[in-house]
Amino acid sequence: MNRANRRTASGVLLAAFCLCLGARGQQRVVTDMAGRKLTVPTPIHKVYCMSPVATVLVYTLAPDLLAGWNYQPVANELRFLAEPYRTLPVVGGWFGKSTTGNIEEILRSHPDVMLSIGDMNDSTNRSTALRVQEQTGLPVFLGDSGLHSLEGTYAAIGDLLGQKDRAAELGAYCRKTIDEIESKVKTIPMDRRRRLYYAEGPKGQETDPRGSPHSESLDFAGALNVAEVPAEHGYGNTPVSMEQVLRWNPDIVIAGYDHNTSPGEFYRKVWSDPVWRNVKAVQKHEVYETPQYPFNWIDRPPSANRILGIRWLANLFYPDVFRYDIPADTKEFYWKFYHRKLTDAEVAELLAQAVRKPQTR
């Protein structure tokens, strides 16, 4: 299809969508978390999320309203999603290294509103949202992805989507967890803080330093991130050398995961790698892999999934301070947020490389 025909097709889709939108009912004015006033239909029947950060939050809050996934979930991610939502269409988005969604596909899903949740101080997020709003003619609601903002974000999105009670329940859970961990971390002297390295990529030689959205959970749970490197914008994953890792010599290593890495690749190899054997965390069997299904517990996306992640991390770092029952907490969180009742076997699978176990190596 040439450029002129694509414009014509897009115009037809947009016109048809706008006619459909006008026929759906009344409208109201809402204010997003950036202070922008938007006119949206009421009630809202479908929401398109521009990135997985927003998609995860809407999935936990009102999954029946989701227009689709931003990427195709892999088999193990699908296993841990509630069954009715495993077959949602893939509609793309603007996230990480994916810089453009498919406008025509988005409009075919007939959303009433679009949702962009991210760092409110990131001008790129805001400019992208405004550009997409102009291209589609759809209102784009901006929300805040910060851990401290989650309760407010749930409240704002709950009001937008007509899910105030459900949003209040999930927001209260987030606030309770955040307040409890934050208050207890403050009691841990700096000389007792765990020195941590966040190992990303297949060789563990990519990371995110303090202050990155991708390492916010690690910082929040009281670890001292040893990575003294610049943060990469957007997707993150700053490359580092083994010389740097050896110099930092962390007490504990958390192995990350994303869609560009085979599950468990670094974790499987680290124990027999002759260089990594010189790292204190490996010598003391203090390497743990982030649980990752259906959404990574630390980041990518940095959304509501991090609430369970910070409970797991706090308990892992300071079990004498945070006496959480992580298997029980996992079951509770997956049912409350992911609409999924886990079996004991599934919990054991999720936590297989994430908790302390007798040293058998």
N, C-alpha and C positions, 0 to 999 in steps of 0.2 A: 504494500500500500504506500503510495507516494505521500509527500508531506501535505499537499492540498486535500487529498482524500482523508488523511488522518484527522486534519482539522475539521473537516465536514462531519466525519463520524463522531468526533468528540462533541461537536456542537449539537448534533442530534441527541446524543446521549444526555448531555447536560440539560437541553430543553425539555426532554421527556422527564428527566428526574425532577426538574423544578416544578413541572405541572403536577407530578405525583406528590411532591412535597406540599404544594399549596392545597391539595385536596385532602390532606391527612387530618386537618383540624386546626385548633387554635395555636397561637404562638405566645411566647412570653420572653421577657428580657432577663438574662442572667449575667452575672459578673464572674469572670474567670479569675484564677489566682494571680494573674498578672494585672488585674484591675481593669481589664477590657470588658466592655458591655457587648453582649451578643444576643441576637434574636434567634430563638430556637423553637421548634414545634413542641407541643405538649399534647399527649405524652410522646416520649421518644421510643421508637420501636426498634431502632438499630443504630449502633455506634461503630464507626471505623476508628481504629487506634493506629496512629502513625508509626509506632515502634513497639517492641515487646514490653517495654516498661509499662506503657499504658495498657497493653493487651493483658498482661498478667493481672494488673489491678482490676480491670473490668471482669476478667474471668473469675476472680475471687468474689466479686461483688454481685454481678448480674450476668452470668455467662450466656443466658438466652438472648441477650442484646448484642452479642459480639457479631460483627460482620464477617470475621474470619481471622486466621493466623497470619502473622507477617512472614513466616517462613514455614516450610514443611517440617513438622515435628518428626524426629527419628523414632524408630520402633519403640525404644525404651521410654521415650518421653510420652508417646501415645499410651503405653501401658499404665502410666500413673495419672493420666487425665480421666475425668469422668466420661463414661462411654458416649453420652449424647453429643459431646463436643469434639470427639476425635476426628470427625469427618467434615469439620468446618472448612470452607475453601481457603486457599492461600491467596492473600490479596496484596502481599508486598508491603513496603513501608520505607521509612527514612530512619536508618539506625546503623551504628557501627560503620562498616564499609559499604553498606547499601545506601546509596545517596538519593535514590529516586524510586517512588512507587509507580504503579501503573494506574494512571488516572482513569482510563476507561474501565479497567477491572474494578476499581474502587466504586465508581458510579454504578456499575452493574449490581453491586451488592446492596444498593439503595439505602445508604446510611442517612440518618436525620442530622447527625452531628459528627464531627471528627474530634479526636482527643489526642493531645500531645502532652506527655508528662516527661519532664526532664529537669535539668539544672536551671533554675530561674535566672541565674546570672550569666547563662550561656547565650550570647547574642545570636549564635548560629541557629540554635533551636528555635528561637523566636522568629528570626527572619525566614526560616524554612516554613514554619507554621503559617506565617502571613502570606508567603508566596503560594502555598498550596491552597489556602483559603481563597485567594484571588483566582487561581486557576480553576477551582471546582465550583465556586459560588456557595460552598458549604461553610457553616460556622465552625471554626476550630477553637476548642476550649483548651486553654493552657493550664497545666497543673504542675505542682512541685514534687520532685522525686526524692528529696532529702529524707533521711531517716526520721529526723525530728519533726518533719512536716507530714508524716504519713497519716496521722489522725485527722489533721485538717484537710488533707487531700481526699481521704475517704469521705469526709463530710461534704466537701465541695462537689465531688463526683456523684455522691449519693443524692444530693439535692438535684443536680442536673438530670440524673436518670430516674428520679422518682423512687429511690431506694434508701430513704433516710434511716429507717430502723436497722436495716442490714448493715449500712455503712457505719452507724453508731456502734454496733456490736463489734465489727472488725477493727474499727478505729480504737475502741477502748482496749482491745487485746494488744494492739500495737503500743499504745501509750503505756499500759501497765508494764510490758516487757522492757520498753526503752527506759522508763523511769527507774525500774528496779536495777537494771544492769548499770546504768549510768551512776546511780548513787553508790553501788557497791564497788565499782571500778575506782572511784575516787578514794576509797579507803586503802587501796593497794599501793604501797610505797613504790617509787620509781625503781628502786634497786631490786624489787621483786618482780618487775614486769618481764614477761617472756619476750625475748628477742626473736622476732619472726621474719622469715623470708617467704614471700608468696611466689611459688614456682609455677609459671605458666608456660604453655607451649610444650611440644613433645619432648624437649630436652631439659625443661625446667629453666631455660635461660632467657625467659621473658618475665617481666614482673610489672607491678604498679606500685609507686611509692606512696608515702603518707600524703593525705590530702586529695588523692584521686577518687572520683566517684566509685571506681572499681575496688578500692581498698577501704572504703568507708566502714564496712562491717568489721574488718580486722582492727582498724583504729578504735572503733567504738567499743569492742570487746576487751580493750585494755592492752593489746600487744604493742610492742615497740617495733615498728616496721624498719628493718635494717637497710632497706634499699634506698641509697642516696643517689637517685637518678632523676632526671627530669620526667615529668608526666607527659605521655603522648596524648594529644587531643583526640577526643572521640572514642575510638575503640580501645585505646590503651595499649598494653603489652609492650613496654619499653625493653629493647634487647639489652642483655648484660652478658659479661664474660664470666667464665668459671673463676678467673683470677679475682674478680670482684666478689663472687659468692664466697670463695675461700677466705678472703680478707674479712668479710662481714661475719662469717662463721656463726650462723644463727643457732639458737637453742631448739627451735621448732620450725618445721617446714610444712606449709599447707600447699598441697598440689591442686592447682586450679584445673578447670576444664572449659572448653568451648567447642563450637561446631567444627573448628579447624584442627582439632586434636583427637586422635583415637582415644576412646575412654580408657583410662588407666595406663596409658602408654608410659608416661614418666614414672608413675608410681611403681610399675612393674620393673622398670629398668634401674631405678635409683639404688636399689640394694646391692646390685652386683657391679655397679659402675666404679672403677678403681679411683676415679677422681672424687666423685661424690662421697666415697667412703671416708674421706678426710674431713668431712663436715660434721660438726658436733651433733647436729640433729639426727643424722643418719646413724652415727655411732651409738646414739642412745635410743634408737628406734622411735624417734619423735617426728616421723613424717606421716602425714594424714591426707587422705584425698577428700576433696569436697563432694558431698552428695549432690547429685546433679539432675535427678528426675522428679517431676517433669520440668522443673526449673532450677538452675544452679542456686545453691543456698547462699552464695556470697555476692555474685554479680552476674552480669550478662544474662538476663537484664537485672539492673539494680532496682528492684521493685519490692513489693510486699513479701516476696520469697525470702528476703534478708532477715525478717523478723525471727523465723525459725533458725536461720543461720547464726544470728548473734547469740541466741541461747546456746546453740551447739558449741560455738567458739568460746564463749565465756566459761562454759563447763569444762571444755577441753584445756583451756589455758590455766584456769584456777578452780579445780574441782573442790577444793576445801572452802571456797567462797561461794561458788554457784553450785549448789547441790541439786541440780536438775536431774530428773529422770528422763533422759533424752529419748529413749524408745517410746515412753508414754507421751511425751511432748510431741513427738513426731506424729503419732496417731491422732492426737487432738488437733494439731495444726492442719494436717491433710484433710480431715473431715470438715473442720470449720472453714478453711480457706479454699481447699481444692475440691470439695464435694466428693471425696474419695475415702472410703473405709479401707484401711490397710490391714492385711493379715500380719501375724507375727513374722512369717517368712519374708514378706515384703519389707518390713521394717529392718530385719536383719540384713537383707540385701542392700538396702539404701545405706546402712551404717557400716557395712563390712570393712571398709578401709578408713573409716572416719573416727573410730573410737579406740581407746587403748585396749590392748589385748595382751595376754601372756606372751613373752618373747620366745618365739620358736625358731627364729633364724640363727 
